[in-house]
Amino acid sequence: MVKEFVDGPRSVRVLSDISLSVERGETVSIVGESGVGKSTLLHILGGLERPTSGLVRVGDVDIGAQGDKELAKFRNDSIGFVFQFHHLMPDFTALENVMMPILISGAHPNDAREPAEAILDRVGLADRLEHRPGELSGGEQQRVAVARALVRRPDLVLADEPTGNLDPSTASDVERLLVELNREAGTTCVIVTHNDRLARAMDRRLRLTHGRIEAA
């Protein structure tokens, strides 16, 4: 798989000949210097960006063959994203932000509230349910983002620096939650991180360098 970005008259190749296979239920960390394309790789794996060339398959789904609406539904049903920047909806409470993936699937709000409250409790925010993002610290916003990604127990979690804005204790809690979700539900996790402890907690550790994947 290759990814290039067009910059005026020239193109910049960010990912070169990427060949990556992740088994169902496996946890994988990807490390590397800033700016080498780790976030871009995650976005392509989750169908947020399309590769310049090559095939991306998640389970039985060929990402490149999906239309925009099909792909949006697949992402909501099967993939949990933790973005480096939280992308929380500022006018909604923490609870409402976490309920949103369930509501988008067509569930009744009463059916969305209980799992959202449960996962917020697991990330230590049971007392912040009704607070909007602007009333939360950066670390609390990150925990809301993690809860939103995990609330539907997706088949695949793609996380971009999920502990980047967290103090060591809370980072440890999030690490434990990701590992527990993998064990409880067989969730596949691909995590970009500079946190060496989190990287080593995964089944496999990879490094992205010069646009290529190698064992770390």
CORBEL-V525237 format. One record per pair of residues at least 6 apart in sequence whose C-alpha atoms are under 7 Angstrom apart, sorted by the first residue. I is the first residue (numbers start at 1). GAP is how many residues later the second one is. D is the distance in whole Angstrom. If there is no record, write none. Layout:
i->I gap->GAP d->D
i->I gap->GAP d->D
This chain:
i->1 gap->15 d->7
i->1 gap->16 d->5
i->1 gap->17 d->5
i->1 gap->18 d->7
i->1 gap->50 d->7
i->1 gap->52 d->6
i->1 gap->53 d->4
i->1 gap->54 d->6
i->2 gap->13 d->5
i->2 gap->14 d->5
i->2 gap->15 d->5
i->2 gap->16 d->6
i->2 gap->49 d->6
i->2 gap->50 d->6
i->2 gap->51 d->5
i->2 gap->52 d->6
i->3 gap->10 d->6
i->3 gap->11 d->6
i->3 gap->12 d->5
i->3 gap->13 d->7
i->3 gap->48 d->5
i->3 gap->49 d->5
i->3 gap->50 d->7
i->4 gap->7 d->6
i->4 gap->8 d->5
i->4 gap->9 d->4
i->4 gap->10 d->6
i->4 gap->48 d->6
i->5 gap->6 d->5
i->5 gap->7 d->5
i->5 gap->8 d->6
i->6 gap->6 d->6
i->14 gap->23 d->6
i->14 gap->197 d->6
i->15 gap->22 d->7
i->15 gap->196 d->4
i->15 gap->197 d->6
i->16 gap->195 d->5
i->16 gap->196 d->6
i->17 gap->195 d->7
i->18 gap->194 d->6
i->18 gap->195 d->6
i->24 gap->164 d->6
i->25 gap->157 d->7
i->25 gap->161 d->5
i->25 gap->162 d->5
i->25 gap->163 d->4
i->26 gap->162 d->5
i->26 gap->163 d->7
i->26 gap->177 d->6
i->27 gap->161 d->6
i->27 gap->162 d->5
i->27 gap->163 d->6
i->27 gap->175 d->5
i->27 gap->176 d->5
i->27 gap->177 d->7
i->28 gap->161 d->6
i->28 gap->162 d->5
i->28 gap->163 d->6
i->28 gap->174 d->5
i->28 gap->175 d->6
i->28 gap->176 d->5
i->28 gap->177 d->6
i->29 gap->161 d->6
i->29 gap->162 d->5
i->29 gap->163 d->6
i->29 gap->164 d->7
i->29 gap->170 d->5
i->29 gap->173 d->6
i->29 gap->175 d->6
i->29 gap->176 d->5
i->29 gap->177 d->6
i->30 gap->161 d->6
i->30 gap->162 d->5
i->30 gap->163 d->6
i->30 gap->175 d->6
i->30 gap->176 d->5
i->30 gap->177 d->5
i->30 gap->178 d->7
i->31 gap->161 d->6
i->31 gap->162 d->6
i->31 gap->163 d->6
i->31 gap->175 d->6
i->31 gap->176 d->5
i->31 gap->177 d->6
i->32 gap->175 d->5
i->32 gap->176 d->5
i->32 gap->177 d->6
i->36 gap->172 d->7
i->36 gap->173 d->6
i->36 gap->174 d->7
i->36 gap->175 d->7
i->37 gap->174 d->7
i->38 gap->154 d->7
i->38 gap->170 d->7
i->39 gap->121 d->7
i->42 gap->116 d->6
i->43 gap->6 d->6
i->44 gap->6 d->6
i->44 gap->7 d->6
i->45 gap->11 d->7
i->46 gap->29 d->7
i->47 gap->16 d->6
i->50 gap->14 d->7
i->55 gap->9 d->7
i->56 gap->6 d->6
i->56 gap->7 d->6
i->56 gap->8 d->7
i->57 gap->6 d->6
i->76 gap->25 d->6
i->77 gap->77 d->7
i->78 gap->76 d->5
i->78 gap->77 d->5
i->78 gap->78 d->6
i->79 gap->75 d->5
i->79 gap->76 d->6
i->79 gap->77 d->5
i->79 gap->78 d->6
i->80 gap->69 d->4
i->80 gap->70 d->6
i->80 gap->74 d->6
i->80 gap->76 d->6
i->80 gap->77 d->5
i->80 gap->78 d->6
i->81 gap->68 d->5
i->81 gap->76 d->6
i->81 gap->77 d->5
i->81 gap->78 d->6
i->82 gap->63 d->6
i->82 gap->64 d->6
i->82 gap->67 d->6
i->82 gap->76 d->6
i->82 gap->77 d->4
i->82 gap->78 d->6
i->82 gap->80 d->6
i->83 gap->76 d->6
i->83 gap->77 d->5
i->84 gap->76 d->5
i->84 gap->77 d->6
i->84 gap->78 d->7
i->86 gap->55 d->7
i->86 gap->56 d->6
i->86 gap->59 d->6
i->88 gap->9 d->7
i->88 gap->45 d->7
i->88 gap->57 d->7
i->89 gap->8 d->7
i->90 gap->42 d->6
i->90 gap->43 d->6
i->90 gap->44 d->7
i->91 gap->41 d->7
i->92 gap->40 d->6
i->93 gap->36 d->7
i->93 gap->37 d->5
i->93 gap->38 d->5
i->93 gap->39 d->4
i->93 gap->40 d->7
i->94 gap->35 d->5
i->94 gap->36 d->6
i->94 gap->37 d->6
i->94 gap->38 d->6
i->94 gap->39 d->7
i->94 gap->50 d->6
i->95 gap->21 d->6
i->95 gap->22 d->7
i->95 gap->34 d->5
i->95 gap->35 d->6
i->97 gap->51 d->7
i->98 gap->18 d->6
i->98 gap->46 d->7
i->98 gap->49 d->6
i->98 gap->50 d->4
i->98 gap->53 d->7
i->99 gap->13 d->5
i->99 gap->14 d->6
i->99 gap->17 d->5
i->102 gap->10 d->6
i->102 gap->50 d->7
i->103 gap->6 d->7
i->103 gap->9 d->7
i->115 gap->36 d->6
i->116 gap->35 d->6
i->117 gap->9 d->7
i->119 gap->28 d->6
i->119 gap->32 d->6
i->120 gap->6 d->6
i->120 gap->24 d->7
i->120 gap->27 d->6
i->123 gap->20 d->6
i->123 gap->24 d->7
i->123 gap->51 d->7
i->133 gap->8 d->6
i->138 gap->27 d->6
i->139 gap->26 d->5
i->139 gap->27 d->5
i->142 gap->23 d->7
i->154 gap->33 d->7
i->155 gap->32 d->5
i->155 gap->33 d->6
i->156 gap->31 d->6
i->156 gap->32 d->5
i->156 gap->33 d->6
i->157 gap->31 d->6
i->157 gap->32 d->5
i->157 gap->33 d->6
i->158 gap->31 d->6
i->158 gap->32 d->5
i->158 gap->33 d->6
i->159 gap->31 d->6
i->159 gap->32 d->5
i->159 gap->33 d->6
i->160 gap->31 d->6
i->160 gap->32 d->5
i->160 gap->33 d->7
i->161 gap->31 d->6
i->161 gap->32 d->5
i->163 gap->8 d->5
i->175 gap->23 d->6
i->181 gap->6 d->6
i->182 gap->6 d->7
i->193 gap->6 d->7
i->199 gap->6 d->6
i->205 gap->10 d->6
i->205 gap->11 d->6
i->206 gap->7 d->7
i->206 gap->8 d->6
i->206 gap->9 d->5
i->206 gap->10 d->5
i->207 gap->6 d->6
i->207 gap->7 d->5
i->207 gap->8 d->6
i->207 gap->9 d->5
i->208 gap->6 d->6
